[in-house]
Amino acid sequence: MRRSRLTAYLISTLLAVGFALTGAATAQASTSAAGGYVALGDSYSSGVGAGSYISSSGSCNRSTNAYPYLWNAAHAPASFAFNACSGATTDDVLANQLGSLNSATGLVSLSIGGNDAGFADVMTTCVLNSDSTCLSRINTARSYVASTLPGKLDAVYSAIRSKAPSARVVVIGYPRFYKLGTTCIGLSETKRSAINDAADYMDNAIAQRAAAHGFVFGDVRTTFSGHEICSGNSWLHSVNWLDIGTSYHPTAAGQSGGYLPVLTNNA
């Protein structure tokens, strides 16, 4: 009899704890969806490389396969503003993307910083030039990330908080581009390793500034692990000479499998 009562007590306690945890998670998700959702940022958030572009978005190349569009479809927030744009820098976000933010905004997502640091030029240099030239260009980008990018990010983050004081802000980083230690046609292992290290350097800088503003950093390096270029199951485009703008951007699978879970888990 005592054993039965103890078992019943333990079961009821576990069920109560489970209900409380489930209720808390549901409440958090509902809070984000109850307010409006505003998606800001660059091509990694607009969905360049994922296809199915919204014609009205023009050169911003916003995709229905991009993680903001997918999150909106799954959670039906009170409103949705898809403002991310291909090629955007921090200055572009400040000038063109913040108009949808207000006191009712419940969730903001953002990827920004890569274009400020010269991502496209880094990759072009590394594809077309020697190891030493590639590493030199990467070092220039790293110097920018160390000296100038933090202030640029602070300006964006402060503006977001000012315009959307109650929003949960998820700042999402960039993946490592290459799986190392494999036989792969294209860039040398030296270049691939340096590019990966630069991605880590960028993500660490972004994460530090996000934390300083009380924002959440969404790290996609884990979800993209095993799906880098040279992995055999890449969620990133390599160089595409027929559509150069998609190069080194997530595929539709990268948006749904790499980026969307990170936003969902942090929203």
N, C-alpha and C positions, 0 to 999 in steps of 0.2 A: 504493500500500500504506500509506504513512504517513498519507494523508488518511483512508483507511478505518479505520485504528487510532484516529486522533484522533476521528473521528466516533463510533466505538463507545465510546470512553472518555467522550466528552461525554454520550452517551445514557445510559450506565450511571450516570454521576454525577448527571444530572438525575433519573433514576428513583430513585436512592437518596435524594436530597434530598426528592423528592415523597413517597416512602414514609415518610420520617422525619416530615415535616410532617403527613401524613395520620394516622400513628400517634399523634402528639402530640395532634392534635385528637380522635381517637377515645378516647385515654386520658383526656383532660379530660372529655369527655362521659360516659364510663363512670364516672368518679369521682363526678360529680354524681348520676348515676342509681344508683350503688351504695349510697349512703346514702339516707336518707329525704328527701323534699321537703316543705317546709312553706310554704304560701302565706298571707301575712299582708296586712293593709291594709284599705283602704276600698272604696267602691263601684266604683272603677275596676279593682280586682282581683277583687271578687266577681262582677262582670259585670252590674251594673245597666244596663239598656238593651239587653242582648244576647238577652233572652228565654230560654226553656227553663230556667226556674228549678227548682232542686232543692227539692221540697216540704218536706223535712225541715229546710231551712235557714231557714225562716220569713221573718222580716223582714230577714234578712241578704241575701236575694236572690242566692244563689250560683247561677251559671249554668253549664250544661254547655258553653256557648259561650265562657266566660271563658278568658283565656290560661292560668291555672294548670291548669284542667281539661284543656285541649288539650295542654299540655306533658306532663302526667302520662300522658295516653293515648298520646302519641307515644314516650315514653322509658321508661315502666314502671320508675320508681324503686323502691327496696326498700319504701318506704311513702309514703303521700301524705296530708297533713292540709290540708284546704282551710278555713282559718280566717278569711279575709277577710270583712268584713261591711259592708253598706251603712251609711253615716253614721258610720263609725268615725273617732275622733280618736286622737291619740297616747296619750292616757290610756286609751282603750278597748283599744288594742293591748296596753298594759302590763297591764291588769287582766284581759283576757279571751282573748287570742289566743296567748300564749306557752307554754301548757302542753304543746304537742306537741314543743317543741324539746328536744333532748338531744345528748349527745356523738356520737351516730351520725348526726345530721342532716348531709346532704351539701350541700343547697341550700335557700336561703331567698329568696323574692321578696317584695317589699313596695312598696306605694304608700301614702303617708300624708302628711298636712300640709294638704291642701286644706280639710278640714272645720275644722281648727284655725283657719285664716285666714279662715273665714267665707265659703267659696266660694258656698254656696247663697244666702246673703243678698246677696252682691255681685251675683249674676246677677239675683235678684229685683228689687233696687234699680235695676239698669241697664235691665231690661225695662220697668219701670213708671214710671220717673221721667226727669227731664231729663238732658242731658249733664253739667251741672255737678254735679248730685246723684250721678250715677253715678261721676264722677271723684273726688268727695269720698270716697265709700265705698271705692273702689279704693285711694285713698291711705291710708285707715285700715288696710286689709288689708296693704298694703305695709309700713306701720310695724310691724305685728304680726310680719310675716315677718322684718323686720330685727332687732327687739328681743327677741322672745319665742320664735319658732319654733325657732331653732337649739338652744336649751337643751332644748326638748321632743323634738326629733329625737335629740339626743345621749343623752337618757335611754332612748329606745327602742333605738337602735343599741347602746348599752352593754349593755342587758339581753339583746339577741339574741346578742351575742358571748359573754356570760357563760354563757348556757344552751346555745349551740351553738358551741363554740370552734373546731371544724374546718370549719364550713360555709362555702361560698361564698355570699355575700350580695349579691343584685342588687336595688338600690334603683331603682325605675322611676318616672320623672317623669310629667308631664302634657303633653298636646298643646297647641299653639296652637289656639284655637277657630275663628278666622275667616280666610278668604282675603280679603285687602284689595284695593282697587282694582277691585272688580267691582260691578255693579248687583245689589242684593240687597234684598229686602223685609225689614224688621225694624229692628234697631238701626242707629243712625247710624254712619258711618265713624269718627267721633271715639270713640264707645263701643267699637267693635270693635278699634280700634288700641290703646286703653288696656287692654282685657281681654287682648289678646295680649301686650302688654308686661308685664302683671302675671303672666301664665303664665311668661314668660321669667324674671322676677324670682324667682318661686317655684322654678322648676327650678334656677336657679343657686344658690340658697340650699341646696336639698336636695343638689345635687351636691357642694358644698363640704363639708357635714357628712358625707356618705357617704365622701368621699375621706379625711377626717380619721380615720375609723374603719377604713380599709383596705377599704371595700366598693366594689363596682362600681356606677356610675351608668348606668342604661339610659335613653337619651334617645329618646323616641318622637316628638319634633318632626320628625325626618327622615322616618320612615316615614309619618307623617300628612300630610306635605307634598303638596299637591294634592288632599287629601281633607278639608279643613276645611269648616266650614259656609260656604255661598256659593260653593263650588268647582264645584258641579254634580255632584259624585260624593262627597258627604260621608260620612265614616265616623263622624260625630257627630250625635246628635239635636239639632235646634233645640228651641225651646219646644214642648212637647207638652201642650196644655191638657187633653187627655183622660187623660193619664198623666204628671202633672207631674214625678214622680220620675225619669223617664227623660231629662228635658231635659238637654242638654249632657253626655251620657254616650256612650261608644262604642257603636256598633251591633255586631252579631255580626261584620260585616266589619272593623270597627275593632279588635275583639279579635284576630281571626285574622290580619289583614293589618298592623295597627299595633303591637299589643302583643306577640303571640306571637313574631315574628321578633326583637324586641329581647331578650326573655328567652333565646330559643334561642341567639342569637349571643354572649350573655354568661354563659350557665350553665356 
